[in-house]
Amino acid sequence: MKLSNNMEFELRGSFIPNISNSNRLKIIEVNDNSIVIQMNNSKRRGVFPIDSFQYWIKRNSLIQIDHEEKRTS
C-alpha cells in the first residue's frame, strides 16, 4: 500500500503502540524512511519506520478509512 499524507486509519485493539487510547490516527508526513502520525485523542505526534507501520497494516491492526466512509460519519 502506498502511504500518503492525510490518510486515516481505524485502530484495532491489537495495535500495541496506542498509548492515548485513540480509535483513529492520521498520517501527517511520509518520507523515505519514516512516517509521522497523530492519534485523534492526542496532540502529540509519533514517528514510525515505514516497515513497522506496514507491519501493523498487514496484521489488520490499522484499517484504512476510505474517503466515502469519512464523509458519511
VODRENTOR-12361 format. One record per residue: x, y, z negated of N, C-alpha, C in turn; residue number from 1. Coordinates in Angstrom, 2 decimals. Layout:
BEGIN
+---------+---------+---------+---------+---------+---------+---------+---------+---------+------+
:     n_x :     n_y :     n_z :    ca_x :    ca_y :    ca_z :     c_x :     c_y :     c_z : resi :
+---------+---------+---------+---------+---------+---------+---------+---------+---------+------+
:       X :       Y :       Z :       X :       Y :       Z :       X :       Y :       Z :  NUM :
...
+---------+---------+---------+---------+---------+---------+---------+---------+---------+------+
This chain:
BEGIN
+---------+---------+---------+---------+---------+---------+---------+---------+---------+------+
:     n_x :     n_y :     n_z :    ca_x :    ca_y :    ca_z :     c_x :     c_y :     c_z : resi :
+---------+---------+---------+---------+---------+---------+---------+---------+---------+------+
:    0.85 :   -1.18 :    0.00 :    0.00 :    0.00 :    0.00 :    0.89 :    1.24 :    0.00 :    1 :
:    0.57 :    2.16 :    0.88 :    1.30 :    3.43 :    0.93 :    0.73 :    4.35 :   -0.13 :    2 :
:    1.56 :    4.78 :   -1.04 :    1.14 :    5.66 :   -2.12 :    1.32 :    7.11 :   -1.72 :    3 :
:    0.37 :    7.95 :   -2.12 :    0.46 :    9.36 :   -1.78 :   -0.10 :   10.22 :   -2.90 :    4 :
:    0.21 :   11.50 :   -2.86 :   -0.28 :   12.44 :   -3.86 :   -1.80 :   12.43 :   -3.90 :    5 :
:   -2.35 :   12.65 :   -5.08 :   -3.79 :   12.75 :   -5.33 :   -4.56 :   11.44 :   -5.26 :    6 :
:   -3.88 :   10.32 :   -5.04 :   -4.58 :    9.03 :   -5.12 :   -4.98 :    8.82 :   -6.57 :    7 :
:   -6.15 :    8.22 :   -6.78 :   -6.62 :    7.95 :   -8.13 :   -6.85 :    6.45 :   -8.30 :    8 :
:   -6.62 :    5.99 :   -9.53 :   -6.75 :    4.58 :   -9.86 :   -7.53 :    4.42 :  -11.15 :    9 :
:   -8.35 :    3.38 :  -11.17 :   -9.02 :    2.98 :  -12.40 :   -8.07 :    2.05 :  -13.14 :   10 :
:   -8.00 :    2.20 :  -14.45 :   -7.11 :    1.37 :  -15.26 :   -7.89 :    0.20 :  -15.83 :   11 :
:   -7.29 :   -0.97 :  -15.77 :   -7.86 :   -2.16 :  -16.38 :   -7.14 :   -2.42 :  -17.70 :   12 :
:   -7.73 :   -3.21 :  -18.56 :   -7.18 :   -3.48 :  -19.88 :   -5.78 :   -4.06 :  -19.87 :   13 :
:   -5.40 :   -4.67 :  -18.77 :   -4.07 :   -5.28 :  -18.70 :   -2.96 :   -4.31 :  -18.33 :   14 :
:   -3.30 :   -3.02 :  -18.19 :   -2.28 :   -2.01 :  -17.88 :   -1.60 :   -1.60 :  -19.18 :   15 :
:   -0.51 :   -2.25 :  -19.50 :    0.19 :   -2.09 :  -20.77 :    0.62 :   -0.65 :  -21.06 :   16 :
:    1.11 :    0.13 :  -20.06 :    1.57 :    1.49 :  -20.38 :    0.47 :    2.51 :  -20.69 :   17 :
:   -0.75 :    2.08 :  -20.92 :   -1.86 :    3.00 :  -21.17 :   -1.86 :    3.49 :  -22.61 :   18 :
:   -0.94 :    4.35 :  -22.95 :   -0.78 :    4.85 :  -24.32 :   -1.93 :    5.78 :  -24.71 :   19 :
:   -2.47 :    6.53 :  -23.76 :   -3.50 :    7.52 :  -24.09 :   -4.93 :    6.97 :  -24.02 :   20 :
:   -5.07 :    5.66 :  -23.84 :   -6.38 :    5.02 :  -23.73 :   -7.26 :    5.67 :  -22.67 :   21 :
:   -6.67 :    5.97 :  -21.54 :   -7.38 :    6.58 :  -20.42 :   -8.09 :    5.50 :  -19.61 :   22 :
:   -9.02 :    5.93 :  -18.78 :   -9.67 :    4.97 :  -17.88 :   -9.30 :    5.22 :  -16.42 :   23 :
:   -8.61 :    6.33 :  -16.15 :   -8.16 :    6.64 :  -14.80 :   -6.81 :    7.35 :  -14.85 :   24 :
:   -6.10 :    7.26 :  -13.71 :   -4.89 :    8.05 :  -13.56 :   -4.84 :    8.59 :  -12.14 :   25 :
:   -4.05 :    9.63 :  -11.96 :   -3.91 :   10.28 :  -10.65 :   -2.43 :   10.42 :  -10.33 :   26 :
:   -2.07 :   10.15 :   -9.09 :   -0.69 :   10.35 :   -8.65 :   -0.48 :   11.84 :   -8.39 :   27 :
:    0.52 :   12.39 :   -9.04 :    0.85 :   13.80 :   -8.89 :    1.93 :   14.00 :   -7.83 :   28 :
:    2.91 :   13.09 :   -7.81 :    4.04 :   13.24 :   -6.88 :    4.62 :   11.88 :   -6.55 :   29 :
:    5.00 :   11.70 :   -5.31 :    5.67 :   10.47 :   -4.86 :    6.97 :   10.87 :   -4.19 :   30 :
:    8.07 :   10.20 :   -4.57 :    9.32 :   10.39 :   -3.84 :    9.90 :    9.02 :   -3.50 :   31 :
:   11.11 :    8.96 :   -3.01 :   11.68 :    7.69 :   -2.55 :   11.80 :    6.63 :   -3.64 :   32 :
:   12.06 :    7.03 :   -4.86 :   12.34 :    6.07 :   -5.92 :   11.30 :    5.99 :   -7.02 :   33 :
:   10.50 :    7.04 :   -7.17 :    9.60 :    7.07 :   -8.32 :    8.27 :    7.73 :   -7.99 :   34 :
:    7.37 :    7.59 :   -8.93 :    6.03 :    8.15 :   -8.80 :    5.68 :    8.87 :  -10.10 :   35 :
:    5.11 :   10.05 :  -10.01 :    4.70 :   10.82 :  -11.18 :    3.18 :   10.73 :  -11.27 :   36 :
:    2.68 :   10.34 :  -12.44 :    1.23 :   10.18 :  -12.63 :    0.75 :   11.02 :  -13.81 :   37 :
:   -0.55 :   11.24 :  -13.84 :   -1.17 :   11.87 :  -15.00 :   -2.42 :   11.09 :  -15.34 :   38 :
:   -2.53 :   10.70 :  -16.61 :   -3.71 :   10.00 :  -17.11 :   -4.82 :   11.01 :  -17.34 :   39 :
:   -6.07 :   10.58 :  -17.19 :   -7.17 :   11.53 :  -17.33 :   -7.40 :   12.01 :  -18.77 :   40 :
:   -6.93 :   11.31 :  -19.78 :   -7.10 :   11.73 :  -21.18 :   -5.83 :   12.33 :  -21.78 :   41 :
:   -4.93 :   12.76 :  -20.93 :   -3.65 :   13.26 :  -21.44 :   -3.19 :   14.43 :  -20.59 :   42 :
:   -2.53 :   15.38 :  -21.22 :   -1.94 :   16.49 :  -20.49 :   -0.51 :   16.20 :  -20.08 :   43 :
:    0.02 :   15.09 :  -20.57 :    1.39 :   14.70 :  -20.25 :    1.43 :   13.89 :  -18.97 :   44 :
:    2.59 :   13.88 :  -18.36 :    2.80 :   13.11 :  -17.14 :    3.74 :   11.95 :  -17.42 :   45 :
:    3.64 :   10.93 :  -16.61 :    4.51 :    9.78 :  -16.71 :    5.22 :    9.54 :  -15.40 :   46 :
:    6.38 :    8.89 :  -15.47 :    7.16 :    8.58 :  -14.27 :    7.39 :    7.07 :  -14.25 :   47 :
:    7.11 :    6.47 :  -13.09 :    7.33 :    5.04 :  -12.89 :    8.21 :    4.83 :  -11.68 :   48 :
:    9.07 :    3.82 :  -11.72 :    9.73 :    3.40 :  -10.48 :    8.63 :    2.90 :   -9.53 :   49 :
:    8.78 :    3.12 :   -8.24 :    7.77 :    2.70 :   -7.27 :    7.49 :    1.20 :   -7.38 :   50 :
:    8.53 :    0.38 :   -7.53 :    8.35 :   -1.07 :   -7.62 :    7.48 :   -1.44 :   -8.81 :   51 :
:    7.69 :   -0.78 :   -9.93 :    6.91 :   -1.05 :  -11.14 :    5.44 :   -0.68 :  -10.93 :   52 :
:    5.19 :    0.45 :  -10.31 :    3.82 :    0.89 :  -10.06 :    3.11 :   -0.09 :   -9.11 :   53 :
:    3.83 :   -0.53 :   -8.07 :    3.27 :   -1.51 :   -7.14 :    2.95 :   -2.83 :   -7.85 :   54 :
:    3.78 :   -3.21 :   -8.81 :    3.54 :   -4.42 :   -9.61 :    2.19 :   -4.35 :  -10.31 :   55 :
:    1.87 :   -3.22 :  -10.93 :    0.60 :   -3.07 :  -11.64 :   -0.58 :   -3.10 :  -10.68 :   56 :
:   -0.39 :   -2.61 :   -9.47 :   -1.45 :   -2.68 :   -8.45 :   -1.68 :   -4.14 :   -8.05 :   57 :
:   -0.60 :   -4.87 :   -7.80 :   -0.72 :   -6.28 :   -7.39 :   -1.37 :   -7.13 :   -8.47 :   58 :
:   -1.18 :   -6.80 :   -9.72 :   -1.79 :   -7.55 :  -10.84 :   -3.24 :   -7.15 :  -11.08 :   59 :
:   -3.76 :   -6.23 :  -10.27 :   -5.12 :   -5.70 :  -10.42 :   -5.32 :   -4.97 :  -11.74 :   60 :
:   -4.24 :   -4.42 :  -12.27 :   -4.32 :   -3.58 :  -13.46 :   -4.62 :   -2.14 :  -13.08 :   61 :
:   -4.32 :   -1.78 :  -11.83 :   -4.65 :   -0.47 :  -11.27 :   -5.47 :   -0.72 :  -10.01 :   62 :
:   -6.68 :   -0.22 :  -10.00 :   -7.58 :   -0.39 :   -8.86 :   -7.80 :    0.97 :   -8.22 :   63 :
:   -7.45 :    1.09 :   -6.95 :   -7.60 :    2.38 :   -6.28 :   -9.07 :    2.76 :   -6.18 :   64 :
:   -9.34 :    4.03 :   -6.48 :  -10.68 :    4.58 :   -6.37 :  -10.76 :    5.23 :   -5.00 :   65 :
:  -11.66 :    4.75 :   -4.16 :  -11.74 :    5.35 :   -2.83 :  -12.53 :    6.65 :   -2.88 :   66 :
:  -12.40 :    7.43 :   -1.83 :  -12.98 :    8.78 :   -1.81 :  -14.49 :    8.77 :   -1.87 :   67 :
:  -15.15 :    7.77 :   -1.29 :  -16.61 :    7.70 :   -1.34 :  -17.10 :    7.53 :   -2.78 :   68 :
:  -16.43 :    6.65 :   -3.52 :  -16.82 :    6.41 :   -4.91 :  -16.63 :    7.65 :   -5.76 :   69 :
:  -15.55 :    8.42 :   -5.52 :  -15.29 :    9.63 :   -6.32 :  -16.37 :   10.67 :   -6.08 :   70 :
:  -16.89 :   10.79 :   -4.86 :  -17.91 :   11.78 :   -4.57 :  -19.24 :   11.47 :   -5.25 :   71 :
:  -19.53 :   10.19 :   -5.41 :  -20.83 :    9.81 :   -6.00 :  -20.78 :    9.71 :   -7.52 :   72 :
:  -19.59 :    9.71 :   -8.13 :  -19.53 :    9.60 :   -9.59 :  -19.43 :   10.93 :  -10.26 :   73 :
+---------+---------+---------+---------+---------+---------+---------+---------+---------+------+
